[in-house]
Amino acid sequence: MLLALAAVAAGCDSDGSDGRAREEYFEEIVGIASEHQGTVEAAQATYDAVLAANLGEEEEIKAFLLLLERSSKSIRAETADREKVEPPEEIEEAHLDLLAAARVLAKVYEDVLEGASDAMTASELQQALQAVDYGPRLEEAQGQAEQACTRFQALADESGIETEVC
């Protein structure tokens, strides 16, 4: 009987929550992020290659817009996949905050794409970026995402789960 109680206690944190459920949750979240990471990395590599090749303003703008488009789609897809994961109750608020931050970031990218889709010159792109207040909105969205991610990572760390969530 004592062994059975010890086994049950080992699977629970001091607050009674199931540590294994947390571990599985974080593993699933990290797996989802890994699935989508390649899309953004490939778009970033394309953009970097265009810049390095010095192909001209128009090609750089196209590559930039492609980077934003792929990033936005990847963020939306990753967010949709994460929405399907049921977090443990004590992590739900951080889970929802992370999803909200991702949506805000994707929206910033989408607004730029909507306003700059026809941009052919740096001046036209700059006007489109200013029209949607890109710099400040991006900074705010990235700050929100960083805060949510830091909080989320802290929950993983507190749970004794050794993983990089964000």
C-alpha positions as CSV (number, residue, x, y, z in Angstrom):
1,M,0.0,0.0,0.0
2,L,2.8,2.4,0.8
3,L,4.4,1.7,-2.5
4,A,1.2,2.5,-4.3
5,L,0.9,5.8,-2.5
6,A,4.5,6.6,-3.2
7,A,3.9,5.9,-6.9
8,V,0.8,8.1,-7.0
9,A,2.7,10.9,-5.2
10,A,5.6,10.7,-7.6
11,G,3.2,11.3,-10.5
12,C,1.7,14.4,-8.9
13,D,3.1,17.8,-8.0
14,S,2.6,19.2,-4.6
15,D,-0.6,21.0,-5.8
16,G,-2.1,17.6,-6.8
17,S,-1.9,18.2,-10.5
18,D,-0.7,15.4,-12.8
19,G,3.0,16.1,-13.7
20,R,2.8,13.6,-16.5
21,A,-0.1,15.5,-18.1
22,R,2.0,18.6,-18.1
23,E,4.9,16.8,-19.6
24,E,2.8,15.4,-22.4
25,Y,1.2,18.8,-23.0
26,F,4.5,20.6,-23.3
27,E,5.9,17.8,-25.5
28,E,2.9,18.2,-27.8
29,I,3.2,22.0,-27.9
30,V,7.0,21.7,-28.7
31,G,6.2,19.1,-31.4
32,I,3.7,21.4,-33.0
33,A,6.2,24.3,-33.0
34,S,8.9,22.0,-34.6
35,E,6.5,21.0,-37.4
36,H,6.0,24.6,-38.4
37,Q,9.4,26.0,-37.8
38,G,10.8,24.9,-41.2
39,T,8.3,27.1,-43.1
40,V,9.5,30.3,-41.6
41,E,13.2,29.3,-41.7
42,A,12.9,28.5,-45.4
43,A,11.3,31.9,-46.1
44,Q,13.9,33.6,-44.0
45,A,16.7,31.8,-46.0
46,T,15.1,32.9,-49.3
47,Y,14.9,36.5,-48.1
48,D,18.5,36.4,-46.9
49,A,19.6,34.9,-50.2
50,V,17.9,37.6,-52.2
51,L,19.5,40.3,-50.1
52,A,22.9,38.7,-50.4
53,A,22.6,38.3,-54.1
54,N,21.7,42.0,-54.4
55,L,19.0,41.3,-57.0
56,G,17.5,44.7,-56.8
57,E,14.8,46.5,-54.9
58,E,11.8,44.8,-56.5
59,E,13.1,41.3,-55.8
60,E,13.9,42.3,-52.2
61,I,10.4,43.6,-51.7
62,K,8.9,40.4,-53.2
63,A,11.1,38.3,-50.9
64,F,10.1,40.4,-47.9
65,L,6.4,40.1,-48.6
66,L,6.9,36.4,-49.2
67,L,8.6,36.1,-45.8
68,L,5.6,37.9,-44.1
69,E,3.1,35.8,-46.0
70,R,4.7,32.5,-45.1
71,S,5.3,33.6,-41.5
72,S,1.7,34.6,-41.1
73,K,0.4,31.4,-42.6
74,S,2.8,29.4,-40.4
75,I,1.8,31.2,-37.3
76,R,-1.9,30.8,-38.1
77,A,-1.4,27.1,-38.8
78,E,0.6,26.5,-35.6
79,T,-1.9,28.5,-33.6
80,A,-4.8,26.3,-35.0
81,D,-2.9,23.2,-34.1
82,R,-2.1,24.5,-30.6
83,E,-5.8,25.3,-30.1
84,K,-6.6,21.6,-30.5
85,V,-4.4,20.8,-27.5
86,E,-6.2,20.7,-24.2
87,P,-3.9,22.3,-21.6
88,P,-3.8,21.2,-17.9
89,E,-6.0,23.6,-16.0
90,E,-3.2,25.4,-14.2
91,I,-1.6,26.2,-17.6
92,E,-4.7,27.2,-19.5
93,E,-4.3,31.0,-19.0
94,A,-0.7,30.9,-20.2
95,H,-1.8,28.7,-23.1
96,L,-4.5,31.2,-24.1
97,D,-2.1,34.1,-23.7
98,L,0.4,32.5,-26.1
99,L,-2.3,31.8,-28.7
100,A,-3.5,35.4,-28.4
101,A,0.0,36.8,-28.8
102,A,0.5,34.6,-31.9
103,R,-2.7,35.9,-33.5
104,V,-1.7,39.5,-32.9
105,L,1.7,38.9,-34.6
106,A,0.1,37.2,-37.6
107,K,-2.4,40.1,-37.9
108,V,0.4,42.6,-38.1
109,Y,2.0,40.6,-40.9
110,E,-1.4,40.3,-42.7
111,D,-2.1,44.0,-42.5
112,V,1.3,44.8,-44.1
113,L,0.6,42.2,-46.8
114,E,-2.8,43.7,-47.5
115,G,-1.4,47.2,-47.8
116,A,1.8,46.4,-49.6
117,S,0.9,43.7,-52.0
118,D,1.4,46.0,-55.0
119,A,4.5,47.7,-53.7
120,M,7.3,47.7,-56.3
121,T,9.6,50.3,-54.8
122,A,11.1,50.9,-51.4
123,S,9.1,54.1,-51.2
124,E,5.8,52.3,-51.8
125,L,6.7,49.6,-49.3
126,Q,7.6,52.3,-46.7
127,Q,4.3,54.0,-47.3
128,A,2.5,50.7,-46.8
129,L,4.4,50.0,-43.6
130,Q,3.7,53.5,-42.2
131,A,0.0,53.2,-43.1
132,V,-0.4,50.1,-40.9
133,D,2.0,51.5,-38.2
134,Y,4.2,48.4,-38.8
135,G,7.2,49.3,-36.6
136,P,5.4,50.1,-33.3
137,R,2.8,47.3,-33.9
138,L,5.4,44.7,-34.6
139,E,7.4,45.8,-31.6
140,E,4.3,45.6,-29.4
141,A,3.3,42.2,-30.9
142,Q,6.8,40.8,-30.4
143,G,6.8,42.1,-26.8
144,Q,3.5,40.4,-26.1
145,A,4.7,37.2,-27.6
146,E,7.9,37.3,-25.6
147,Q,6.1,37.9,-22.4
148,A,3.6,35.1,-23.1
149,C,6.5,32.8,-24.1
150,T,8.6,33.7,-21.0
151,R,5.6,32.9,-18.7
152,F,4.9,29.7,-20.6
153,Q,8.5,28.6,-20.4
154,A,8.5,29.4,-16.6
155,L,5.6,27.0,-16.2
156,A,7.5,24.3,-18.0
157,D,10.5,24.9,-15.8
158,E,8.5,25.0,-12.6
159,S,7.0,21.6,-13.7
160,G,10.5,20.2,-13.9
161,I,10.1,19.7,-17.7
162,E,13.4,20.3,-19.5
163,T,12.4,21.6,-22.8
164,E,12.5,24.9,-24.8
165,V,8.9,25.7,-25.4
166,C,9.5,29.0,-27.3
